[in-house]
Amino acid sequence: MTHAALLELDIRAKQYGDRTILDNLRLTLAPGQITALLGPSGCGKSTLLRIAAGLDRDFAGAVKLDGVPQQGPSPLAGVIFQEPRLLPWLRVAENITFPERASGAALSRARALLDEVGLHADDGARWPKHLSGGMAQRVAIARGLFAQPRLLLLDEPFSAVDAMTRMRLQQLLLTIVEAHRMAALMVTHDIDEALYLADRIVLLEPTNGAARRPASHVFEVGAAHPRRRDDIAGHPLRTVLLERLEASVAA
């Protein structure tokens, strides 16, 4: 059974000055799918995410969300960054509902989201400085869900936490995507994370001076969820991705 595309990216070219960062990249995401963006630093992963979020319009191509061409940020897309970026002068619930006031229906939804991401309703009254790194990132995820988006855009969202917290947050992402039938586009530098979470992996390879234009390769992971973490090391794609990444870095 095929699913209608929620996100359609058609990037013919994205340049910084004379340097081409993205070239002839086409990608679609359907509800319930997670796609990971993998590649060395400087290959255009975060740039691609900003384009998908409507934060960067300086490119040749088009972005469609639910079939509608996008000209800027959309409430259909929620963005979660590497750092939680909570506003220190607002309590947790106020951070989740911002820019709305944390009262009435908005406060009720914030409390429900705190419960969904594994925190307590009482945590809504806390100040960000009193949260652990993992708790702060859960609040950031709740904030990203507040507007009820259909697409999550995540820029290395778990790289700043310890290994155990990272595993818990990865599982939380899988649960949220399945429960809400969302699509997720996620930047990561971690091959194992990509293989554990993603249905599809897009490997971006950077330009090599004037000799080569940047390239993208799409790999279908193929394994159904839930996946066992101890199976990832033996996944046939792991060796392929490692070799391609090593070649990109050495080029």
SULTA-V551676 format. One record per backbone hydrogen bond with DSSP energy under -1.0 kcal/mol. NH is the residue of the N-H (numbers start at 1). CO is the residue of the C=O. E is the energy in kcal/mol with one decimal. If there is no record, write none. Layout:
NH&CO&E / NH&CO&E
This chain:
6&29&-3.3 / 7&29&-1.9 / 8&64&-2.5 / 9&27&-3.4 / 10&62&-2.5 / 11&25&-3.1 / 12&60&-2.0 / 13&60&-1.8 / 14&22&-2.2 / 16&19&-2.7 / 19&16&-1.9 / 21&14&-3.5 / 22&14&-1.4 / 24&12&-1.6 / 25&11&-2.7 / 27&9&-2.2 / 29&7&-2.2 / 32&182&-3.2 / 33&30&-2.0 / 35&184&-2.9 / 36&200&-2.5 / 37&186&-3.3 / 38&202&-2.8 / 43&40&-1.5 / 48&44&-2.4 / 49&45&-1.9 / 50&46&-2.3 / 51&47&-2.1 / 52&48&-2.3 / 53&49&-1.9 / 54&51&-1.2 / 55&50&-2.4 / 59&57&-1.8 / 60&13&-3.0 / 62&10&-2.5 / 64&8&-2.5 / 65&68&-2.4 / 66&6&-3.6 / 68&65&-1.8 / 70&63&-3.0 / 77&74&-1.7 / 78&151&-3.0 / 80&153&-3.0 / 90&87&-1.8 / 92&126&-2.6 / 93&124&-2.6 / 95&91&-2.3 / 96&92&-2.1 / 97&93&-2.0 / 98&94&-1.4 / 100&97&-2.4 / 103&101&-1.9 / 106&103&-1.3 / 108&104&-2.0 / 109&105&-2.3 / 110&106&-2.3 / 111&107&-2.4 / 112&108&-2.0 / 113&109&-2.5 / 114&110&-2.3 / 115&111&-1.9 / 116&112&-2.0 / 117&113&-2.2 / 118&115&-1.3 / 119&114&-3.3 / 123&120&-1.5 / 124&121&-1.7 / 125&122&-1.6 / 126&123&-1.6 / 130&127&-2.1 / 131&128&-2.0 / 136&132&-2.7 / 137&133&-1.9 / 138&134&-1.7 / 139&135&-2.2 / 140&136&-2.1 / 141&137&-2.0 / 142&138&-2.4 / 143&139&-2.7 / 144&140&-2.1 / 145&141&-1.2 / 148&145&-2.1 / 150&76&-2.2 / 151&76&-2.2 / 152&183&-2.8 / 153&78&-3.0 / 154&185&-2.7 / 155&80&-2.6 / 156&187&-1.5 / 159&156&-1.1 / 166&162&-2.6 / 167&163&-2.0 / 168&164&-1.9 / 169&165&-2.6 / 170&166&-2.4 / 171&167&-2.1 / 172&168&-2.0 / 173&169&-2.3 / 174&170&-2.0 / 175&171&-2.2 / 176&172&-2.6 / 177&173&-2.6 / 178&174&-2.0 / 179&175&-2.7 / 180&176&-2.5 / 182&177&-1.4 / 183&150&-2.1 / 184&33&-2.4 / 185&152&-2.7 / 186&35&-2.8 / 187&154&-3.2 / 188&37&-2.3 / 194&190&-2.2 / 195&191&-2.5 / 196&192&-1.9 / 197&193&-2.3 / 198&194&-2.4 / 199&34&-3.0 / 200&34&-1.5 / 201&219&-2.9 / 202&36&-3.2 / 203&217&-3.1 / 204&38&-3.0 / 205&215&-3.1 / 208&212&-1.5 / 211&208&-1.4 / 215&205&-1.9 / 217&203&-2.1 / 219&201&-3.0 / 221&199&-2.1 / 231&228&-1.6 / 232&229&-1.2 / 235&232&-1.8 / 238&235&-1.6 / 241&237&-2.9 / 242&238&-2.4 / 243&239&-2.4 / 244&240&-2.2 / 245&241&-2.7 / 246&242&-2.6 / 247&243&-2.1 / 248&244&-2.0 / 249&245&-2.3 / 250&246&-2.1 / 251&247&-1.5
